[in-house]
Amino acid sequence: MHIIKIDLEKCIGCKECYWACFVDVIRWDDAQDRPVVAYPEECATCNWCELSCCNEAVEVIPVNPVPYPEPYPKFAYPASYVTS
C-alpha cells in the first residue's frame, strides 16, 4: 500500500487532485471542502494528483517501490549499442 499525504495547510481546495485521480483514491469531502484519501491501497502510483497540485500539497510515497532492472551487458547485445 502507498502513502498519500495531503498537507491541508497548503491545500486551497481547487479539486485538481480529486479530478486527476482516475481510480478514485482521492475523494472530495463536501462538508469540510477538502480532499480525502479514501482508498490508498488502490493507488496506481501515477502521481497525477501530486503533479496536478499547484501548491505542492499532495505527496505520493510508494511503500514498496519496484527497482529498475539492470541494463543488459554490452557483450550480450553488441548490435544494439551505437558508438560515435
Secondary structure, DSSP 8 states (H G I E B T S, - for coil): --EEEE-TTT-----HHHHH-TTS-EEEETTTTEEEE--GGG-----HHHHH-TT--EEEE-SS---------TTTSGGG----
